[in-house]
Amino acid sequence: MNAEDSRRTLRGEMKRLRGGMSPDLRALLSRDACANMLDHLEKLGARHVMAYASMGDELDTWGLMAELLRRGVCVYLPRVLKERRMAALKVTELNALEKGAFGVMAPRHSEEMADEPPTQPLPMLDVVIVPGLAFDRAGFRLGYGAGYYDRFLPGGRARTIGLAFDCQVLDAMPHAAWDVPVDVIVTETGTLRCGEV
């Protein structure tokens, strides 16, 4: 089995693992992971944070985003654009989001707008919180296979933080040459600096 087949198989396994959680357990673990993320962001002094709007059986980020906004942190969310590109757009109200690509809630933006949003991390971003089906201890992530974050992250100065349940953190997994690892992984039990064993 080649690396891509291994990743495809692992995607299926991780989807089943995450999907097998009860809603109550998912809510409890999400709350603890997001509390750890808030503590970590506060220690970093992060004032401009790119998050993501969770959906389905993902770790729930809605409370995290609401608390960041309440604390006066500038919050940005991804918006998928044409040609498999992604931009970070600022949000001020979570109820102003709309359904974007793949059914993910995203900030409003019209492709006809005069200003094309930048498709790399904005210079002011302190942190990009990165979703994933799995992460390994080196910081490599297993996404859904479209490569949006791998194209978006290079060139930015922001710290990258994976947000996941403990069960999504593996010792190692196959990755491609273009995969961009995260700096840190935050889970319900704490913070893992990638590359440390």
Phi and psi in degrees as GROMACS dihedral restraints (atoms count N, CA, C in turn):
[ dihedral_restraints ]
;  ai    aj    ak    al  type     phi  dphi    fc
    3     4     5     6     1   -80.5    20    10
    4     5     6     7     1   175.6    20    10
    6     7     8     9     1   -62.3    20    10
    7     8     9    10     1   -39.7    20    10
    9    10    11    12     1   -68.9    20    10
   10    11    12    13     1   -38.1    20    10
   12    13    14    15     1   -64.3    20    10
   13    14    15    16     1   -39.2    20    10
   15    16    17    18     1   -62.6    20    10
   16    17    18    19     1   -42.1    20    10
   18    19    20    21     1   -66.2    20    10
   19    20    21    22     1   -38.6    20    10
   21    22    23    24     1   -63.8    20    10
   22    23    24    25     1   -43.3    20    10
   24    25    26    27     1   -63.5    20    10
   25    26    27    28     1   -43.2    20    10
   27    28    29    30     1   -64.7    20    10
   28    29    30    31     1   -37.0    20    10
   30    31    32    33     1   -56.9    20    10
   31    32    33    34     1   -46.4    20    10
   33    34    35    36     1   -62.5    20    10
   34    35    36    37     1   -42.3    20    10
   36    37    38    39     1   -63.9    20    10
   37    38    39    40     1   -43.6    20    10
   39    40    41    42     1   -70.9    20    10
   40    41    42    43     1   -35.0    20    10
   42    43    44    45     1   -62.4    20    10
   43    44    45    46     1   -42.8    20    10
   45    46    47    48     1   -65.6    20    10
   46    47    48    49     1   -40.9    20    10
   48    49    50    51     1   -62.6    20    10
   49    50    51    52     1   -49.4    20    10
   51    52    53    54     1   -66.8    20    10
   52    53    54    55     1   -40.5    20    10
   54    55    56    57     1   -68.3    20    10
   55    56    57    58     1   -20.1    20    10
   57    58    59    60     1   -80.2    20    10
   58    59    60    61     1    -6.2    20    10
   60    61    62    63     1   -72.6    20    10
   61    62    63    64     1   143.5    20    10
   63    64    65    66     1   -72.1    20    10
   64    65    66    67     1   152.2    20    10
   66    67    68    69     1   -56.6    20    10
   67    68    69    70     1   -37.2    20    10
   69    70    71    72     1   -66.1    20    10
   70    71    72    73     1   -43.8    20    10
   72    73    74    75     1   -65.5    20    10
   73    74    75    76     1   -42.5    20    10
   75    76    77    78     1   -59.9    20    10
   76    77    78    79     1   -42.6    20    10
   78    79    80    81     1   -64.9    20    10
   79    80    81    82     1   -42.6    20    10
   81    82    83    84     1   -64.1    20    10
   82    83    84    85     1   -48.5    20    10
   84    85    86    87     1   -67.3    20    10
   85    86    87    88     1   -36.4    20    10
   87    88    89    90     1   -61.8    20    10
   88    89    90    91     1   -44.6    20    10
   90    91    92    93     1   -59.2    20    10
   91    92    93    94     1   -44.7    20    10
   93    94    95    96     1   -68.3    20    10
   94    95    96    97     1   -41.5    20    10
   96    97    98    99     1   -63.9    20    10
   97    98    99   100     1   -41.5    20    10
   99   100   101   102     1   -70.2    20    10
  100   101   102   103     1   -32.7    20    10
  102   103   104   105     1   -63.8    20    10
  103   104   105   106     1   -41.9    20    10
  105   106   107   108     1   -64.2    20    10
  106   107   108   109     1   -38.4    20    10
  108   109   110   111     1   -64.3    20    10
  109   110   111   112     1   -43.9    20    10
  111   112   113   114     1   -60.6    20    10
  112   113   114   115     1   -42.1    20    10
  114   115   116   117     1   -61.3    20    10
  115   116   117   118     1   -43.8    20    10
  117   118   119   120     1   -65.6    20    10
  118   119   120   121     1   -43.2    20    10
  120   121   122   123     1   -64.4    20    10
  121   122   123   124     1   -36.7    20    10
  123   124   125   126     1   -65.8    20    10
  124   125   126   127     1   -41.2    20    10
  126   127   128   129     1   -62.9    20    10
  127   128   129   130     1   -34.7    20    10
  129   130   131   132     1   -75.8    20    10
  130   131   132   133     1   -17.4    20    10
  132   133   134   135     1    70.6    20    10
  133   134   135   136     1    29.3    20    10
  135   136   137   138     1   -69.6    20    10
  136   137   138   139     1   127.2    20    10
  138   139   140   141     1  -114.9    20    10
  139   140   141   142     1   -16.1    20    10
  141   142   143   144     1  -129.8    20    10
  142   143   144   145     1   108.9    20    10
  144   145   146   147     1  -126.2    20    10
  145   146   147   148     1   127.8    20    10
  147   148   149   150     1   -93.5    20    10
  148   149   150   151     1   121.2    20    10
  150   151   152   153     1  -112.3    20    10
  151   152   153   154     1  -159.1    20    10
  153   154   155   156     1  -152.0    20    10
  154   155   156   157     1   148.7    20    10
  156   157   158   159     1   -88.5    20    10
  157   158   159   160     1   109.6    20    10
  159   160   161   162     1   -68.0    20    10
  160   161   162   163     1   158.7    20    10
  162   163   164   165     1  -149.7    20    10
  163   164   165   166     1   160.4    20    10
  165   166   167   168     1    60.3    20    10
  166   167   168   169     1  -129.3    20    10
  168   169   170   171     1   -96.6    20    10
  169   170   171   172     1    17.8    20    10
  171   172   173   174     1   -69.5    20    10
  172   173   174   175     1   160.3    20    10
  174   175   176   177     1   -56.2    20    10
  175   176   177   178     1   127.8    20    10
  177   178   179   180     1   -75.0    20    10
  178   179   180   181     1   117.1    20    10
  180   181   182   183     1  -102.9    20    10
  181   182   183   184     1     0.5    20    10
  183   184   185   186     1   -67.2    20    10
  184   185   186   187     1   -40.2    20    10
  186   187   188   189     1   -65.4    20    10
  187   188   189   190     1   -37.9    20    10
  189   190   191   192     1   -61.0    20    10
  190   191   192   193     1   -48.1    20    10
  192   193   194   195     1   -62.5    20    10
  193   194   195   196     1   -42.4    20    10
  195   196   197   198     1   -62.7    20    10
  196   197   198   199     1   -41.3    20    10
  198   199   200   201     1   -68.7    20    10
  199   200   201   202     1   -39.0    20    10
  201   202   203   204     1   -59.9    20    10
  202   203   204   205     1   -45.3    20    10
  204   205   206   207     1   -63.0    20    10
  205   206   207   208     1   -41.0    20    10
  207   208   209   210     1   -61.4    20    10
  208   209   210   211     1   -34.3    20    10
  210   211   212   213     1   -81.9    20    10
  211   212   213   214     1    -0.3    20    10
  213   214   215   216     1    85.2    20    10
  214   215   216   217     1    12.6    20    10
  216   217   218   219     1   -77.0    20    10
  217   218   219   220     1   140.0    20    10
  219   220   221   222     1   -78.4    20    10
  220   221   222   223     1   121.4    20    10
  222   223   224   225     1  -110.1    20    10
  223   224   225   226     1   136.8    20    10
  225   226   227   228     1  -124.9    20    10
  226   227   228   229     1   147.1    20    10
  228   229   230   231     1  -128.8    20    10
  229   230   231   232     1   153.5    20    10
  231   232   233   234     1   -74.4    20    10
  232   233   234   235     1   145.9    20    10
  234   235   236   237     1  -131.9    20    10
  235   236   237   238     1   121.5    20    10
  237   238   239   240     1   -76.8    20    10
  238   239   240   241     1   131.4    20    10
  240   241   242   243     1  -110.7    20    10
  241   242   243   244     1  -172.2    20    10
  243   244   245   246     1   -66.6    20    10
  244   245   246   247     1   161.6    20    10
  246   247   248   249     1    59.4    20    10
  247   248   249   250     1    37.2    20    10
  249   250   251   252     1    56.1    20    10
  250   251   252   253     1    39.9    20    10
  252   253   254   255     1  -111.0    20    10
  253   254   255   256     1   161.0    20    10
  255   256   257   258     1  -135.1    20    10
  256   257   258   259     1   143.5    20    10
  258   259   260   261     1  -126.9    20    10
  259   260   261   262     1   156.0    20    10
  261   262   263   264     1  -101.2    20    10
  262   263   264   265     1   119.6    20    10
  264   265   266   267     1  -118.0    20    10
  265   266   267   268     1   138.0    20    10
  267   268   269   270     1   -72.0    20    10
  268   269   270   271     1   141.9    20    10
  270   271   272   273     1  -124.5    20    10
  271   272   273   274     1   146.5    20    10
  273   274   275   276     1  -119.0    20    10
  274   275   276   277     1   -20.0    20    10
  276   277   278   279     1  -139.9    20    10
  277   278   279   280     1   128.0    20    10
  279   280   281   282     1   -70.7    20    10
  280   281   282   283     1   -24.8    20    10
  282   283   284   285     1   -79.7    20    10
  283   284   285   286     1     1.0    20    10
  285   286   287   288     1   -97.3    20    10
  286   287   288   289     1     4.0    20    10
  288   289   290   291     1   -76.8    20    10
  289   290   291   292     1   159.9    20    10
  291   292   293   294     1  -133.2    20    10
  292   293   294   295     1   161.8    20    10
  294   295   296   297     1   -71.6    20    10
  295   296   297   298     1   124.3    20    10
  297   298   299   300     1  -109.8    20    10
  298   299   300   301     1  -152.7    20    10
  300   301   302   303     1   -59.3    20    10
  301   302   303   304     1   143.3    20    10
  303   304   305   306     1    62.8    20    10
  304   305   306   307     1    15.3    20    10
  306   307   308   309     1    79.4    20    10
  307   308   309   310     1     8.0    20    10
  309   310   311   312     1   -81.5    20    10
  310   311   312   313     1   134.0    20    10
  312   313   314   315     1   -69.9    20    10
  313   314   315   316     1   133.9    20    10
  315   316   317   318     1  -147.0    20    10
  316   317   318   319     1   160.0    20    10
  318   319   320   321     1   -63.6    20    10
  319   320   321   322     1   149.9    20    10
  321   322   323   324     1   -69.6    20    10
  322   323   324   325     1   138.3    20    10
  324   325   326   327     1  -160.3    20    10
  325   326   327   328     1   137.1    20    10
  327   328   329   330     1  -104.5    20    10
  328   329   330   331     1   132.6    20    10
  330   331   332   333     1   -62.2    20    10
  331   332   333   334     1   -16.3    20    10
  333   334   335   336     1   -86.4    20    10
  334   335   336   337     1    -6.7    20    10
  336   337   338   339     1   -60.0    20    10
  337   338   339   340     1   148.7    20    10
  339   340   341   342     1   -64.3    20    10
  340   341   342   343     1   -40.2    20    10
  342   343   344   345     1   -91.8    20    10
  343   344   345   346     1   115.0    20    10
  345   346   347   348     1   -77.3    20    10
  346   347   348   349     1   125.1    20    10
  348   349   350   351     1   -67.0    20    10
  349   350   351   352     1   146.6    20    10
  351   352   353   354     1   -66.7    20    10
  352   353   354   355     1   142.5    20    10
  354   355   356   357     1  -106.5    20    10
  355   356   357   358     1    24.7    20    10
  357   358   359   360     1  -133.6    20    10
  358   359   360   361     1   162.3    20    10
  360   361   362   363     1   -54.7    20    10
  361   362   363   364     1   135.8    20    10
  363   364   365   366     1   -64.8    20    10
  364   365   366   367     1   146.1    20    10
  366   367   368   369     1   -57.7    20    10
  367   368   369   370     1   -29.4    20    10
  369   370   371   372     1   -83.1    20    10
  370   371   372   373     1    -9.4    20    10
  372   373   374   375     1   -63.8    20    10
  373   374   375   376     1   128.7    20    10
  375   376   377   378     1   -87.9    20    10
  376   377   378   379     1   -38.1    20    10
  378   379   380   381     1  -142.0    20    10
  379   380   381   382     1   141.0    20    10
  381   382   383   384     1  -116.2    20    10
  382   383   384   385     1   118.0    20    10
  384   385   386   387     1   -86.8    20    10
  385   386   387   388     1   122.7    20    10
  387   388   389   390     1  -109.8    20    10
  388   389   390   391     1   128.2    20    10
  390   391   392   393     1   -80.6    20    10
  391   392   393   394     1   165.6    20    10
  393   394   395   396     1  -174.2    20    10
  394   395   396   397     1   155.8    20    10
  396   397   398   399     1   -76.6    20    10
  397   398   399   400     1   -31.7    20    10
  399   400   401   402     1  -157.4    20    10
  400   401   402   403     1   156.6    20    10
  402   403   404   405     1  -134.0    20    10
  403   404   405   406     1   152.8    20    10
  405   406   407   408     1  -113.3    20    10
  406   407   408   409     1   173.5    20    10
  408   409   410   411     1   -69.1    20    10
  409   410   411   412     1   -13.0    20    10
  411   412   413   414     1   -86.5    20    10
  412   413   414   415     1    -6.2    20    10
  414   415   416   417     1    98.3    20    10
  415   416   417   418     1    -3.6    20    10
  417   418   419   420     1   -72.7    20    10
  418   419   420   421     1   144.8    20    10
  420   421   422   423     1  -120.1    20    10
  421   422   423   424     1   151.8    20    10
  423   424   425   426     1  -107.8    20    10
  424   425   426   427     1   110.2    20    10
  426   427   428   429     1   -96.3    20    10
  427   428   429   430     1  -155.1    20    10
  429   430   431   432     1   -91.6    20    10
  430   431   432   433     1     0.0    20    10
  432   433   434   435     1   101.5    20    10
  433   434   435   436     1    -2.5    20    10
  435   436   437   438     1   -88.3    20    10
  436   437   438   439     1   -18.7    20    10
  438   439   440   441     1    79.4    20    10
  439   440   441   442     1    16.9    20    10
  441   442   443   444     1   -60.8    20    10
  442   443   444   445     1   -47.7    20    10
  444   445   446   447     1   -69.5    20    10
  445   446   447   448     1   -34.6    20    10
  447   448   449   450     1   -65.6    20    10
  448   449   450   451     1   -28.6    20    10
  450   451   452   453     1   -83.9    20    10
  451   452   453   454     1   -29.9    20    10
  453   454   455   456     1   -79.5    20    10
  454   455   456   457     1   -40.6    20    10
  456   457   458   459     1   -73.3    20    10
  457   458   459   460     1   -38.0    20    10
  459   460   461   462     1   -57.9    20    10
  460   461   462   463     1   138.7    20    10
  462   463   464   465     1    96.1    20    10
  463   464   465   466     1   -15.4    20    10
  465   466   467   468     1   -84.8    20    10
  466   467   468   469     1   157.8    20    10
  468   469   470   471     1   -96.9    20    10
  469   470   471   472     1    -9.1    20    10
  471   472   473   474     1   -65.3    20    10
  472   473   474   475     1   146.6    20    10
  474   475   476   477     1   -72.1    20    10
  475   476   477   478     1   146.0    20    10
  477   478   479   480     1  -112.7    20    10
  478   479   480   481     1   131.7    20    10
  480   481   482   483     1  -128.9    20    10
  481   482   483   484     1   121.6    20    10
  483   484   485   486     1   -80.2    20    10
  484   485   486   487     1   137.7    20    10
  486   487   488   489     1  -116.6    20    10
  487   488   489   490     1   120.9    20    10
  489   490   491   492     1  -156.7    20    10
  490   491   492   493     1   163.6    20    10
  492   493   494   495     1   -77.1    20    10
  493   494   495   496     1   153.3    20    10
  495   496   497   498     1   -51.5    20    10
  496   497   498   499     1   -40.1    20    10
  498   499   500   501     1   -66.8    20    10
  499   500   501   502     1   -11.1    20    10
  501   502   503   504     1   -93.9    20    10
  502   503   504   505     1    -2.0    20    10
  504   505   506   507     1   -99.1    20    10
  505   506   507   508     1   118.8    20    10
  507   508   509   510     1  -109.3    20    10
  508   509   510   511     1   159.1    20    10
  510   511   512   513     1   -63.7    20    10
  511   512   513   514     1   -45.0    20    10
  513   514   515   516     1  -158.9    20    10
  514   515   516   517     1   158.5    20    10
  516   517   518   519     1  -157.2    20    10
  517   518   519   520     1   159.3    20    10
  519   520   521   522     1   -65.0    20    10
  520   521   522   523     1   144.2    20    10
  522   523   524   525     1  -144.9    20    10
  523   524   525   526     1   160.2    20    10
  525   526   527   528     1   -97.3    20    10
  526   527   528   529     1   164.4    20    10
  528   529   530   531     1   -61.1    20    10
  529   530   531   532     1   -28.7    20    10
  531   532   533   534     1   -91.0    20    10
  532   533   534   535     1    -3.1    20    10
  534   535   536   537     1   -66.7    20    10
  535   536   537   538     1   135.3    20    10
  537   538   539   540     1  -103.7    20    10
  538   539   540   541     1   115.2    20    10
  540   541   542   543     1   -75.3    20    10
  541   542   543   544     1   155.0    20    10
  543   544   545   546     1   -87.1    20    10
  544   545   546   547     1   161.0    20    10
  546   547   548   549     1   -81.0    20    10
  547   548   549   550     1   -35.3    20    10
  549   550   551   552     1  -143.8    20    10
  550   551   552   553     1   150.5    20    10
  552   553   554   555     1  -121.6    20    10
  553   554   555   556     1   130.5    20    10
  555   556   557   558     1  -112.8    20    10
  556   557   558   559     1   130.9    20    10
  558   559   560   561     1  -129.6    20    10
  559   560   561   562     1  -174.1    20    10
  561   562   563   564     1   -68.2    20    10
  562   563   564   565     1   -16.9    20    10
  564   565   566   567     1  -106.2    20    10
  565   566   567   568     1    -4.5    20    10
  567   568   569   570     1   152.4    20    10
  568   569   570   571     1  -155.8    20    10
  570   571   572   573     1  -125.0    20    10
  571   572   573   574     1   132.4    20    10
  573   574   575   576     1  -115.8    20    10
  574   575   576   577     1   118.6    20    10
  576   577   578   579     1   -80.6    20    10
  577   578   579   580     1   120.8    20    10
  579   580   581   582     1   -67.2    20    10
  580   581   582   583     1   141.7    20    10
  582   583   584   585     1    94.9    20    10
  583   584   585   586     1   -14.7    20    10
  585   586   587   588     1   -92.5    20    10
  586   587   588   589     1   138.0    20    10
